[in-house]
Amino acid sequence: MFFAAGPLEAAITNKSLGVEVPQEKASFVGYGNLATAIDTLERAVAGRQFIAGNAFSAADVYVGSQIGWGLQFKTIEARPAFEKYWAGIAQRPALKRADMINDARLAARPDSSAPQFLAHSLKLSPTSWCCGRRLQAVFDQFSPARPGTCAPGK
């Protein structure tokens, strides 16, 4: 889980920001370079249903989310090992239930501009609007007294 939250996240973020670490300075960053981080992640999930042992764990929640997000937004290149691992995570009943709860909460929102604002501010494509809706649901989950406060004008 540390690898996904630390070195992998840093490598992907730096790539997204256009930061390229010179080869001679790669040892100064926790990931070396993006290719090494992605290859390491691939080896970790290849041929495995779960990342840490024989049962689903919190590590699968985090690593699976990182892979699912990365595949959706193309911050992680599609590789068979990633697609297979994510497919197993995406089919979990708890994730499906959580998505249904989030979708219902979002559909009941009187102000639909907040998710659109999130999607726009993150520069998501129109086809990725559902991600903005999920981000708004997460935001509201952690600040229920202020739902929709990340919308413009609030």
N, C-alpha and C positions, 0 to 999 in steps of 0.2 A: 504494500500500500504506500510505503514511503517513496518508492521509486516513481509511482504514478503522480503523487502529490508534489514531489520535489523535482528531480532531474527531468522527467518526461514533461511535466507542466512547463518548466523553465525553457526547455528546448523548443516546445511548440509555441510558447508565447514569444520567444525571441525570434523565431522564424516569422510569425505573424507580424511582428513589429519591424521586420527587415534587418534585425541585428544578426550579423554573421561574425562568429568568433574566428579569428585567424587560426589556422592550423597550429602554429607555434604556441598559441595561448590556450588551446583546447583543454589542457590539464588544469587550467584555472577555474573552469566551470564544472559543475557536478555531472554534466552529461556528455562532455567531450564534443559531440556534434549531433545534429538531429538524426542522421542516418544510423549512428551507433545506438542512440536511445530507442529508435523505432525497431531496429534489429533485436535489441535486448528484450523489448516488450513482446515481439513476435515469438522469440524463443520461450518466454515465460508462459504464453498461452497456447502454443502449438500442441495439439494433441491432448489438451486438458479440458475437462468440463469446468473445473474450479481452479482458481489461482493459488489457493493455499490449502492443499490437502484434498480430501475426498468428500467434502461437504461445502455447500454455499456459505459464505461468510461475509463480514463487512468489507473485506478486501475485494470480493467480487462486486459489491455495490460500487465501490470507488473505481476500481480498474475497469469494470464493465461500463460505467458511466463515461469514463474518459475515452474508451474505445468507441462507444456508441456516438458520443458527441463528435469525436474526431472523424468518424466515418461519415456522419451526416453533413458536417461542414468542411470536409476534405482537409482537415488539419492533420489527419493520419491517413496515409495512403491505404487504399483497399487492398488487403492481402487475404488469401483464403483463411489463414489462422485467425485473423481479426474478425472476419465475417462469421466464421463458425462460432467463435467464442461469444460474440455479441448476439448472435441468433439464439443461443441458449439462454442468455440473460434476458433478452427481450421477450421470451416466451414465458417467463416466470409469472405465475398467477398473481403474486403480490404486486408486481410492476403493472400488470394490466388493471388491477383494482385501483392502484394509486392513480393511474392515468384517467380512469373513469371518474374518480372523485374529483381530480383536478379539472377535467373537462366540464363536469356538472357545475362546479363552483364558478368556473369562468363564464359559462353560459348564463348563469344567474346574475352576473355582474351588471349593474345598471350603466356603468361607464366602460365602454369597450375600447376607449382610446388608450388606456394604460398599456395593454399588451402590444398594441400597434406601435406605441411610442418606444417600448423596449426593443421591439424588433427593429425599428428604424434606427434607434441610437446604437444598436449593435451592428448595424449595416447588414442585417440578414436579408436574404432574398425574399420576394413575396411568397415563394413556396415554403419558406422556413418560418412563416408567421406562427405556426403551432409552437415553435420554440419560445417565442415571445410570450405566448399564453402561458406556457409552463413556467417561465421565469417569473411572471406576475404571480402565479399561484404560489411559488416558493417565497417570493417577497411577502405576500399576504400572510403566509403561514407563520413567518417570523415577526410580523408586525400587524397582528389582526386589528389593533385599535386604529390603524391608519391604512386601511386597504386602498390601493390605487394611488398612494401618495407619490409614486414615481411617474405619474402621468403629468403631461405638461400643464402648467397653471395651477398645480396643487401644492 
